[in-house]
Amino acid sequence: MAALRRIERINQVIREEVTKILDRELEFPEGALVTVTRVSASPDARHASVFFSVLGAAPGDALAILEKNVYHIQQMVNRRLRMRPVPKIRFIIDEGERRREQVERSLGALKQTGGV
């Protein structure tokens, strides 16, 4: 139980710190909004998957920028977190967010045609 709470806390702290770093340190294409949707740390807290969504740009473009800067982002996370070892982060496009958008668009189209 304590281990589960620890992992949840690690997820929360990493999400907050990576969000701050992305807002302040990285530049994305004009009009792109990159949002960290969730973080999933491994049970041993050595790795953390950072899931993100993108509005206003191609997710692949944002992923390329994040992967190019992952070393810099990791260094900043390492300095800000007071734990050892700091989980090694990797970025993953949140497909769930894309699916939700598709469902919303489909529902909107159905409403316009009178199907719902």
C-alpha positions in Angstrom: 0.0 0.0 0.0 2.8 2.4 0.9 4.6 1.5 -2.3 1.5 2.3 -4.4 1.2 5.7 -2.7 4.9 6.4 -3.3 4.5 5.6 -7.0 1.4 7.8 -7.3 3.3 10.7 -5.6 6.3 10.2 -7.9 3.9 10.3 -10.9 2.3 13.5 -9.6 5.7 15.2 -8.9 7.2 14.3 -12.3 4.0 15.5 -14.1 4.2 18.8 -12.4 7.9 19.3 -13.0 7.8 18.2 -16.7 4.8 20.5 -17.3 6.7 23.5 -15.9 9.8 22.6 -17.9 7.8 22.3 -21.2 6.0 25.6 -20.5 9.2 27.5 -19.7 12.1 25.9 -21.6 10.8 24.5 -24.9 9.4 26.1 -28.0 6.9 24.3 -30.1 5.5 25.3 -33.5 3.3 28.4 -33.5 -0.2 27.6 -32.1 0.8 24.2 -30.7 -0.4 23.3 -27.2 1.4 20.4 -25.6 -0.2 19.0 -22.4 1.2 16.4 -20.1 -1.8 14.1 -19.6 -0.3 11.6 -17.2 2.8 9.9 -16.0 3.3 6.3 -15.3 6.4 5.3 -13.2 7.6 1.7 -13.1 7.1 -0.2 -9.8 10.8 0.2 -9.0 10.7 3.9 -9.9 13.6 3.6 -12.4 11.6 4.6 -15.5 8.7 6.9 -16.1 6.5 7.2 -19.2 5.3 10.8 -19.7 2.1 10.8 -21.8 1.2 14.0 -23.7 -1.3 15.3 -26.1 -1.0 18.0 -28.7 -3.5 20.5 -30.1 -2.8 22.7 -33.1 0.1 20.7 -34.5 1.0 17.2 -35.5 1.8 15.0 -32.5 4.8 13.5 -34.3 6.4 17.0 -34.6 6.0 17.6 -30.9 7.4 14.1 -30.1 10.4 14.9 -32.3 11.0 18.1 -30.3 10.6 16.3 -27.0 13.0 13.5 -28.0 15.6 15.9 -29.2 15.5 17.7 -25.8 14.9 14.7 -23.5 18.5 14.8 -22.2 18.1 18.5 -21.2 14.6 17.8 -19.7 16.0 14.8 -17.8 18.8 16.9 -16.3 16.3 19.5 -15.1 14.1 16.9 -13.5 17.1 15.3 -11.9 18.0 18.7 -10.3 14.5 19.4 -9.1 13.5 16.0 -7.6 14.8 15.1 -4.2 14.9 11.4 -4.7 17.4 8.8 -5.9 17.4 7.3 -8.4 15.3 9.8 -10.4 13.2 7.9 -12.9 14.5 8.0 -16.5 11.8 9.6 -18.5 10.5 8.9 -22.0 7.7 10.6 -23.9 4.7 8.8 -25.4 1.9 10.3 -27.4 -1.4 9.8 -25.5 -3.5 7.9 -28.0 -6.5 8.0 -25.6 -6.7 11.8 -26.0 -6.8 11.4 -29.8 -9.5 8.8 -29.6 -11.6 11.0 -27.3 -11.3 13.8 -29.9 -12.4 11.5 -32.7 -15.5 10.4 -30.7 -16.4 14.0 -29.9 -16.1 14.9 -33.6 -18.2 11.9 -34.6 -20.9 12.8 -32.1 -20.9 16.4 -33.3 -21.3 15.2 -36.9 -24.2 13.0 -35.8 -25.9 15.9 -34.0 -25.6 18.1 -37.1 -27.2 15.5 -39.3 -29.9 14.8 -36.8 -28.8 11.3 -36.1 -28.7 11.8 -32.3 
